[in-house]
Amino acid sequence: MAIGRDNGIIDIPTNHSVEQTVERLKGILAAEGVTLFALIDHSGEAEKAGMNMHPTKLLIFGSPKAGTPLMLAAPSIAIDLPLKILVSEDGGGKVWISYNSAAYLQERHGLPEDLVQNIAVVETLAAKAGE
């Protein structure tokens, strides 16, 4: 079950580890022809700095075919593109997939209704990875 917050972030629980979930997402992105621009290992970087952090990784991905029309219609959305999915483990060992909801991004940037599907793909990707 997805949990929405007042700030537009959706959290989906998964029974997979952070690493397994990231690998699932990478496979799903590749299969869908979506480019993975970056994978940021926040917890790995924290460890390099001598600090402990629960496993936390951020995937940054997108498609110029989908993103460019959004930025042409509402240039401010460039601050939220490419799309992002955060995979993190909480203090209780539960793993979560988190992302900005399409409705939140639509409202934030005043996107036309007919372009929302270009960002709504994040919801499908997150759901597939969490299965």
SERO-4910 file (N, C-alpha, C, O; in steps of 0.05 Angstrom, whole numbers):
BEGIN
 pado doro    nc1    nc2    nc3   cac1   cac2   cac3    cc1    cc2    cc3    oc1    oc2    oc3
  Met    A     17    -24      0      0      0      0     18     25      0     36     27     16
  Ala    A     12     43    -18     27     68    -19     18     87      3     -6     89      9
  Ile    A     37    101     14     30    121     35     38    148     23     61    152     15
  Gly    A     20    167     23     25    194     13     30    213     36     18    210     58
  Arg    A     48    231     32     53    252     52     42    278     42     37    281     18
  Asp    A     39    297     59     29    324     51     48    338     32     40    357     19
  Asn    A     73    330     31     93    343     15     96    331    -13    115    338    -27
  Gly    A     78    314    -21     78    302    -48     95    277    -51     96    266    -73
  Ile    A    107    268    -29    124    244    -31    106    219    -26     91    219     -6
  Ile    A    109    200    -43     95    174    -40    115    153    -31    137    152    -41
  Asp    A    108    138    -11    125    116      0    111     90     -4     88     86      4
  Ile    A    125     71    -17    115     44    -21    133     24     -7    157     24    -12
  Pro    A    122      7     10    139    -13     23    146    -35      4    130    -42    -14
  Thr    A    169    -48      8    176    -71     -8    188    -92     11    199    -85     32
  Asn    A    186   -117      3    198   -138     19    226   -145     10    238   -164     20
  His    A    236   -130    -10    263   -135    -20    283   -117     -5    275    -97      7
  Ser    A    308   -124     -6    329   -107      6    333    -83    -12    323    -82    -34
  Val    A    347    -63     -1    353    -39    -17    368    -48    -43    361    -39    -65
  Glu    A    388    -64    -40    404    -73    -63    387    -88    -84    388    -83   -108
  Gln    A    370   -106    -74    352   -121    -92    333   -102   -107    328   -105   -130
  Thr    A    322    -83    -92    303    -64   -103    316    -47   -124    305    -42   -146
  Val    A    341    -38   -119    355    -22   -138    361    -38   -163    358    -28   -186
  Glu    A    369    -63   -160    374    -80   -184    348    -85   -200    348    -85   -224
  Arg    A    326    -89   -185    300    -92   -199    293    -66   -215    285    -68   -238
  Leu    A    297    -43   -203    291    -18   -216    309    -15   -241    300     -6   -262
  Lys    A    335    -21   -238    353    -18   -261    344    -36   -284    345    -28   -307
  Gly    A    335    -60   -278    325    -78   -298    300    -68   -311    297    -70   -336
  Ile    A    282    -58   -295    257    -47   -306    262    -23   -324    250    -20   -345
  Leu    A    279     -5   -315    286     19   -331    298     10   -358    290     21   -379
  Ala    A    317     -9   -357    329    -18   -382    308    -31   -401    308    -25   -425
  Ala    A    291    -47   -389    270    -60   -405    251    -40   -418    240    -44   -440
  Glu    A    246    -18   -404    228      3   -414    242     23   -432    229     41   -443
  Gly    A    268     21   -436    283     39   -452    287     66   -439    291     87   -453
  Val    A    287     67   -413    290     92   -398    319     94   -389    330     74   -379
  Thr    A    332    116   -392    360    120   -385    364    125   -355    350    142   -344
  Leu    A    382    109   -343    390    114   -316    414    133   -317    435    125   -325
  Phe    A    409    158   -309    430    178   -311    450    176   -288    474    181   -292
  Ala    A    440    168   -264    458    167   -241    446    149   -220    421    146   -217
  Leu    A    463    136   -205    456    121   -181    473    132   -159    498    128   -159
  Ile    A    461    144   -140    475    157   -117    472    139    -93    450    134    -84
  Asp    A    494    130    -82    494    113    -58    500    131    -34    523    134    -26
  His    A    479    143    -23    482    161      0    495    147     23    513    158     36
  Ser    A    486    122     29    497    108     52    527    100     47    543    101     66
  Gly    A    533     94     23    561     87     16    579    112     19    602    110     29
  Glu    A    569    135     11    585    159     14    587    167     43    608    177     52
  Ala    A    566    162     59    568    167     88    589    150    100    605    159    117
  Glu    A    590    125     92    610    106    103    638    116     96    656    114    113
  Lys    A    643    126     72    669    136     64    677    160     82    700    165     86
  Ala    A    657    174     92    662    197    110    664    189    139    666    206    157
  Gly    A    663    162    144    665    152    171    639    154    187    639    154    212
  Met    A    617    155    173    591    157    186    573    133    179    577    121    157
  Asn    A    555    126    196    537    103    191    510    114    183    499    134    194
  Met    A    498    101    163    472    108    153    459     83    142    472     66    130
  His    A    433     80    147    419     57    136    421     58    106    424     79     94
  Pro    A    421     34     93    423     34     64    403     53     51    379     52     55
  Thr    A    414     71     34    398     92     21    410     98     -6    433    106     -8
  Lys    A    395     93    -28    404     98    -55    384    113    -71    359    109    -68
  Leu    A    393    131    -88    376    147   -104    382    142   -134    404    144   -143
  Leu    A    361    135   -148    363    131   -177    352    155   -191    330    164   -185
  Ile    A    367    166   -211    359    189   -226    357    180   -255    376    170   -267
  Phe    A    333    182   -267    328    170   -293    308    187   -309    294    204   -298
  Gly    A    307    181   -335    288    195   -351    291    190   -381    307    173   -389
  Ser    A    276    205   -396    276    202   -425    272    230   -436    252    243   -430
  Pro    A    290    240   -453    286    266   -465    260    268   -481    248    289   -483
  Lys    A    251    245   -492    225    245   -506    202    252   -488    183    265   -497
  Ala    A    203    243   -463    182    249   -444    187    275   -430    168    290   -425
  Gly    A    211    281   -423    218    305   -407    217    331   -422    208    351   -411
  Thr    A    226    331   -447    227    356   -462    200    369   -465    198    393   -461
  Pro    A    179    355   -473    153    368   -475    144    380   -448    131    401   -448
  Leu    A    151    367   -426    144    378   -400    158    405   -395    146    424   -386
  Met    A    184    405   -401    200    430   -397    192    452   -415    194    476   -408
  Leu    A    183    445   -440    173    466   -458    146    478   -448    142    502   -451
  Ala    A    129    461   -436    103    470   -426    106    485   -400     92    504   -395
  Ala    A    124    476   -383    128    487   -356    158    486   -349    167    467   -336
  Pro    A    173    506   -358    202    506   -354    212    501   -326    233    490   -322
  Ser    A    196    508   -306    205    504   -278    207    475   -271    221    468   -251
  Ile    A    194    457   -285    196    428   -278    224    418   -282    231    396   -272
  Ala    A    241    432   -296    269    424   -300    283    420   -273    302    405   -271
  Ile    A    273    434   -253    286    430   -226    279    403   -214    294    393   -197
  Asp    A    258    390   -223    249    364   -213    255    341   -233    248    318   -228
  Leu    A    267    348   -256    274    328   -275    304    326   -277    318    346   -272
  Pro    A    315    303   -283    302    278   -288    287    268   -263    291    277   -241
  Leu    A    270    248   -268    255    236   -246    273    221   -227    296    214   -234
  Lys    A    264    217   -202    280    205   -182    264    184   -166    240    188   -161
  Ile    A    277    163   -158    265    144   -139    286    139   -118    309    133   -123
  Leu    A    277    142    -93    294    137    -70    287    109    -59    264    103    -54
  Val    A    308     93    -54    304     67    -41    320     68    -15    344     72    -15
  Ser    A    305     64      7    319     67     33    308     48     53    285     38     52
  Glu    A    325     42     72    317     24     95    313     42    120    330     58    126
  Asp    A    291     38    134    287     53    158    300     40    182    313     19    180
  Gly    A    297     53    205    310     43    229    300     15    238    314      2    254
  Gly    A    277      7    229    266    -19    236    273    -41    215    264    -64    218
  Gly    A    288    -34    195    297    -53    175    277    -55    151    281    -72    134
  Lys    A    256    -39    151    237    -39    129    248    -23    106    259     -2    110
  Val    A    244    -33     81    254    -19     58    231     -5     44    209    -16     41
  Trp    A    236     20     36    216     37     23    225     47     -4    249     52     -8
  Ile    A    206     49    -22    211     62    -48    195     88    -47    171     88    -42
  Ser    A    209    111    -51    196    137    -48    201    153    -74    221    151    -87
  Tyr    A    180    169    -81    182    186   -104    162    209   -102    144    208    -85
  Asn    A    166    230   -118    147    252   -120    123    243   -136    126    232   -158
  Ser    A     99    248   -126     75    240   -140     72    258   -165     79    281   -165
  Ala    A     60    246   -186     55    261   -210     36    284   -205     39    306   -216
  Ala    A     16    280   -188     -3    301   -182     11    324   -168      5    348   -173
  Tyr    A     29    318   -150     44    339   -136     61    355   -157     60    380   -156
  Leu    A     75    341   -174     91    355   -194     74    371   -214     81    393   -222
  Gln    A     50    361   -221     32    375   -238     23    401   -225     24    423   -237
  Glu    A     15    399   -200      6    423   -186     29    443   -181     26    467   -185
  Arg    A     52    432   -173     75    449   -167     84    466   -191     91    489   -189
  His    A     82    454   -215     92    467   -239     71    476   -259     77    487   -280
  Gly    A     45    470   -253     24    478   -270     24    464   -297     19    475   -318
  Leu    A     30    438   -296     32    422   -320      4    418   -333    -16    414   -318
  Pro    A      2    418   -359    -23    412   -372    -30    382   -367    -13    365   -366
  Glu    A    -56    377   -364    -65    350   -358    -55    329   -378    -48    307   -371
  Asp    A    -54    337   -404    -46    317   -424    -16    309   -423     -8    291   -437
  Leu    A      0    323   -407     28    316   -404     34    301   -378     57    292   -375
  Val    A     15    299   -361     20    286   -335     29    257   -338     45    247   -322
  Gln    A     20    243   -359     28    215   -364     58    213   -367     69    192   -362
  Asn    A     71    235   -376    100    234   -380    116    231   -354    138    221   -354
  Ile    A    104    239   -332    117    236   -306    103    214   -289    115    204   -270
  Ala    A     79    207   -296     64    187   -281     78    160   -283     72    142   -267
  Val    A     95    156   -302    109    131   -305    125    123   -280    129    100   -275
  Val    A    133    143   -265    148    137   -240    131    119   -221    143    102   -207
  Glu    A    105    123   -221     88    108   -203     88     78   -212     89     60   -195
  Thr    A     86     74   -238     87     46   -249    113     33   -243    114      9   -235
  Leu    A    135     47   -248    162     36   -243    165     28   -213    176      7   -207
  Ala    A    157     46   -196    160     41   -167    143     16   -159    152     -1   -144
  Ala    A    118     15   -169    101     -8   -162    113    -34   -172    113    -54   -157
  Lys    A    124    -35   -196    136    -59   -207    160    -67   -190    164    -91   -184
  Ala    A    176    -48   -182    200    -54   -166    193    -65   -139    208    -81   -127
  Gly    A    171    -56   -128    163    -63   -101    149    -90    -99    145   -101    -77
  Glu    A    141   -102   -122    126   -127   -123    142   -150   -111    132   -172   -109
***
